Structure formats: C-alpha cells, structure tokens
Amino acid sequence: MTFLTETTGAPPISSSCEIAGAQRFGYLLEGCVKWFTELTAAFLLVMEICLLLTNVFFRYVLHDPLTWGDELASLLFIWLAMLGAVIALRRNEHMRLTTFLANMPTEKRIFFETFGNVVILSFMFLLIGPAWEYAHDEWLVTTPALEIHNSFRVGAILVGAVLMLVIIVSRLMEKAKLSHFLISAMTVGGLATLLLLGKPMFMQMGNLSLILFFVICVSFLVAIAVPIMVAFGMSTIAYLVTMTGAPLVIVVGRMDEGMSNLILLAVPLFVMLGALIEAMGMAAAMIRFLTTLVGHVRGGLSYVLIGAIYLVSGISGSKIADFAAVAPALFPEMKKRGADEGELVAMLSASGAMSETIPPSLVLITIGSVTGVSIAALFTGGFMPAVVGAIAMAFVIFFKSRGENVQGVKKASRQDIFKALIYALPAIALPFVIRTAVVEGAATATEVSTIGVAYTFIIGLLVYRKFEWSRLYPILVESASLSGAILIIIGAATAMAWALTQSGFSGQLAELMTAMPGGKVGFMAVSVLAFILLGSFLEGIPAIVLFGPLLFPIARAVGINEVHYAMVVIFAMGLGLFAPPFGVGFYAACAIGKVNPGLAVRRVWPYLGALVVALVVIASVPWISTGFL
C-alpha cells in the first residue's frame, strides 16, 4: 500500500526552465501507456461485468448456462489483471512499504527510489523472455468450448511485463539522476554476478540459502519501497537461477496459475462495488440511519463509526475505500462536538483492524482460493470475530467518552428514525444479501458480486440520485488498478510459494510446527505472532498466499478447525496492518483523516490493546468462528 500521489504528467521545472529531450520522451511514452492501458482496462471491466451478468441470467433465469461464458471471462480477466497492474505501477499504487523511505534524507530517498526502479526494470526484463516462451508453449492448448488458443490468454503476462518495463524506463528518463542510475545498475549487475559466481558455495549451504533469498532479500527490497510483487518475484528468480536448474518459465506458469483461479474473478467486481456504494450515496444513507439511533448519546458518533465500518467493510477490497466512505461523513460533526482529530484517526485505524474478517473480504476469498477452504464457510465464520472486536472497541469508547458534552444534541424522534431507516433500507440490505447469498450457497461470490454491482447501479440511480456520471470512468480505472495490484501479488506469491515447496522447506516447517511444545495451543500462539509481524510488512493477501498453503495443512494436522484458524490469522494480520510504526493501514487512516501520524500514534494503542484481548478470546473460543457453520 502506498500513499504517494499519481504522476500528473507535468514535468518538473528545472533552473533553466528547459526540459531535456529524454525527459520529454519519457513523459510522452508514459502518456501513451496511460491512455492505452486505462481505456482498455475500463472497457475490459465493463465487458467482464456484462458477460458475468449474462451468465447469471442464462443460468438462473433461463436455466441454460453458457458453456463458453467461463472461458471468455477467464481470458478477459487475466488481461484486466495485467493491465491493472501496469496502471497501478504508473500511479504508484502497488502495495509497498513506504515507512522507511519517507523518513530518509532527501538525497538518500531519491537514490533509493532510483535503485528500486532499477530493480523493477531488472525483474521485468528477466520476465519477458520466459513470458514469451510460456505463451509460445500454450499455443498447443485450446479452450474446450471456444477453441481459442491459450496463448491469447497468457499473452497478457508478456504484454503486461513489456508495458511495465516501458513505464519504468520512462520514469527513469523523467526523474532519475544519471549518477544514481549508473550506481544502481552497477550494484544490481554486481550482485547478479556475485550470485552466479558464488553458485557452488550457495549450493553447499542447502536450505540455509532460503534465509538469504526469502528473508534478507525480500526484507531489503520491501524496506526500500520496492513493490511487494517485485520483491517476491525477484527473490524467487534469484533463488531458482542460483540454487536450481529450473527454467524461469516456471515462474510465469506459477504466476498464471495464481491469477487464473475463477474464484478471483470476484476481486475486481467487489472493488468496483465498494466504490459505487460510496459514489451512489448509499454509504451516507447507512451512516445517517445509524446516527439517528445512537448519535445523541456520549460517544454516539464513535459507535456509529464502528457500525458503519462493519456494514461497508470488506466489500471494496480496500480499507482506504472503506475509510473514505465513512470518515468524511462523520469527522466534521465529531469535531464540532470537541473530538480530538488524533483520537478520530486512532478509532478509524483500529476499526479497520477490527473489521478484517467481515465478508466479503478479499482476504477471505484469497484464503479460499489458495487453501481450498469453503468460501461459504469463511463468510459464515467471519461475522462473529468482528463482533467481538467491535465490542472490545466499544468498551474503550465508553470509558473515553464519559466526559463528552452532548448538551444541545437533539435525540432523533421515532418518526425521524423510521424515515432514515426507509431511506437507508435499500443500502443496508445490500451487504446482507451479498453475504447471505454466498453463505446459503445460492450463488458463487463472483455471481453475487456481479449482481451487487448491477443492484447498486440501479438503486443508486433510481433511489439516491447522487451519482455523477463523470465519476464512472475514474471508478473503472481505480477498480482495475487496485485489482491488478492485488492479483499480480497473488501471482508472484504463488511462484514464491512453489519455490519454497520445491526446496523442501514446507516439509521441514511442518515437522517443526507439529513438534512445537504446547500442541495446537503453541502452534496457534506462534501463528498469531507471525501473522501480526507479516501483517505489518506484507499486508494480508500476500502473506496469506505465501504462507496459507504451508500452514493450513499443519493447522488441520494438529486439530485446529481451518475456519477458526483462518479467522485468527486474519485478525492477527489486521492488528499488524494497523499498528504503528510499520503498519501501512495506520498511515492510510491518517491520510484519509488528513492528520499527522504523530497525533494519532499514542491514541491508537488503547484500541489496539482492546483488539489484542479480543484476538485472545477469538483464538481461545473456537465457537466464535465455527458456531454458525
């Protein structure tokens, strides 16, 4: 996750007010890629929605499923994912840790930005050859219904890698100092040479080399703000080249495998659905209703904030989107009542951690994709852990708000409450319909997300009438960007997980964790600590894709219900994600609230402490996660 702003295309003003030819060419190149990728991705997303809606209509209304529908949806999907990844790279929206980079002196920060771009350049360059080979090999495979050569589908990976290479080249031409580029290029080249020359020595290290490639290398790249997907991919390629004779085409194959799961078709649709809920005014209607219920009591608007996050959370796939839907509607009134802005951001940040398990969270969908756990079971199990977290936060709010002055705050009448309820009912119904439909098995997550998009669009236009058509194109582009950033991480993490498995690490990890003192209690405790740490650096989705296939089988082996384990690790990752100083979710809340992080750091700990207690309760009482299965 990053909070740097999008490149605007306006060249920096030099002292001589003249722009070098290389810079002009770089901006021209980037502009061409921008319009091609954004227009194409927006078109593909609309096509994907229309195709999936058509599939739903034929399956549930005409009872005559389109046999070719899933094939075409899969083909469009991987192109949407890769073009979205290109857009995310151009807009600086890939998941990455910017904490260390932001605190560096200006000169060092500029150098490491250049160094990071050279690493990305190297990764894309190394990916292009294997991607071409993989596309060539897939020409022999045709789809059963449409009989389309599979190369037309997997060619998206090649095109995406080429376009990301172009983006990085243009960025280096626009911004990099020549000295910084040369030093960075020589450093990367020198490290590559060192790995190749030292191959015999690394081979003798055996699995100890995993620490070098998958701990030290990944940690360093993440620390200098290289996108997480590049950190995973580059470390995997370095390991395969140095320690094995495996061809790099395997990396592309595993990326394709990770991104092509049909369950993941729901990702861009839920992302767009979340954006539409805010743009259509549905989120504001929910908040208005909750405010009429408890807005007049001490801490009332804080309780409304928790309730609103509970309702909208998980639908968009982005905590920034969740925060943006809630904070602007509540913060002005809370400030009028004397609330400290640091306190508001602390509550907002902690509510993000509290709500990580609420369906249809994309983390839940990802777990189902990589571990085989039932999506319906995960959706069912996700409600109560968040309720426990909300109750824990409510206790902190109760004690903190005892001195709040609510004089002059008028209690809503029953008539006002009823009017607000009627107005908000179409909006409130949507999250429950989505979750119930998946839990009851009435439709898949992908089908429900498609129906949700159509429902939100129709209700928003006919009932709330606040949508501005000028927002549609940016929503499509932003949805494609976030989806691409998520999906390419899943692809890169799948390749890295494969390398770890082939090294024998998964078997050794299983033996170690199974033999851990304390049995399943000890395993659960170590998992909690590990995922809090992973959440701080990697966020939920990459951590789950990387370690889910390794740890979930161990959890089953020691007697832990897989749904219970999923809820515990997701809640733990949420704590890491929103805990300063490394948790990037905390800085997302500060960015949305437009508050200096220093004002919120000391105020967030009581809420996070309450959530730690909630996590202990959730881990100790499996019924909270499994009681309604």
LINQUI-V283757 format. One record per pair of residues at least 4 apart in sequence whose C-alpha atoms are under 6 Angstrom apart, sorted by the first residue. I is the first residue (numbers start at 1). J is the second residue. Records with the same first field share a line. If there is no record, write none. Layout:
BEGIN
I=J ; J
END
This chain:
BEGIN
1=95 ; 96
2=93 ; 96
6=91
13=17
22=173
23=173 ; 174
26=170 ; 173 ; 174
27=31
30=167
33=37
34=38
35=39
37=41 ; 83
38=477
41=80
42=476 ; 477
44=48
47=51
56=60
57=61
58=62 ; 63 ; 64 ; 65
59=63 ; 64 ; 65
68=145
73=77
75=153
79=156
80=84
81=484
82=160 ; 484
84=480 ; 481 ; 484
85=484 ; 485
86=164
87=481
88=92 ; 93 ; 94 ; 481
94=227 ; 485
95=227
96=225 ; 227 ; 228
97=225
98=102 ; 225
101=109 ; 224
104=109
111=180
112=116
114=176
115=184
116=226
121=165
123=234
124=161 ; 165
127=131
128=158
130=134 ; 248 ; 249
131=158 ; 252
135=151 ; 154 ; 155
138=150 ; 151
139=149 ; 150 ; 151
141=149 ; 150
142=147 ; 148 ; 149 ; 150
143=147 ; 148
151=155
156=160
172=176
181=185
186=190
194=198
195=199
199=242
203=243
205=209
210=214
211=215
212=216
213=217 ; 235
214=218
215=219
218=231
219=223
221=226 ; 231
222=226
229=489 ; 492
230=234
232=492
233=492
236=496
239=243
240=244
251=495
254=495
255=491 ; 492 ; 495
256=260
258=490 ; 491 ; 494
259=487 ; 491
265=446
266=446
268=483
269=273 ; 449
270=315 ; 316 ; 449
271=316 ; 317 ; 479
272=479
273=453
274=315 ; 316
276=280
277=282 ; 283
278=283 ; 325
279=467
280=460 ; 466 ; 467
282=427
285=424
286=424
289=420 ; 421
290=304
291=295
292=412 ; 417
294=300
295=300 ; 301
296=300 ; 409 ; 411
298=401 ; 404
299=401
304=308
309=313
313=322
314=358 ; 359 ; 360 ; 361
315=360
317=362
320=324
323=327
327=331
334=339
335=339
342=599 ; 600
343=603
345=349 ; 590
346=600 ; 603 ; 604
347=351
349=586 ; 589
353=574 ; 575
354=386 ; 389
355=386
356=574
357=382
358=382 ; 383
359=379
363=541
367=371
368=372 ; 373 ; 374 ; 375
371=549
376=438 ; 439
378=563
380=439
381=625 ; 626
384=624
389=611 ; 614
392=610
393=607
394=398
397=401
412=416
420=424
421=425
424=428
425=429
429=433
432=436
433=437
434=448
436=440
437=442 ; 443
438=443 ; 444 ; 445
448=452
452=456
455=459
456=460
459=463
460=464 ; 465
461=465
474=478
475=479
480=484
484=488
489=493
490=494
493=497 ; 545 ; 546
497=546
500=505
501=505 ; 506
505=509
506=550
509=513
510=514 ; 554
518=522
520=524 ; 558
528=572
531=535 ; 572 ; 573
532=572 ; 573 ; 576
533=576
534=538
535=539 ; 540 ; 573 ; 576 ; 577
536=576 ; 577 ; 582 ; 583
538=543
539=577
540=573
543=547
544=548
547=551
548=552
555=560
556=560
564=622 ; 625
568=619
575=579
576=583
577=583 ; 584 ; 585
578=583 ; 585 ; 586
579=583
590=594 ; 595 ; 597
605=609
617=621
623=627
END
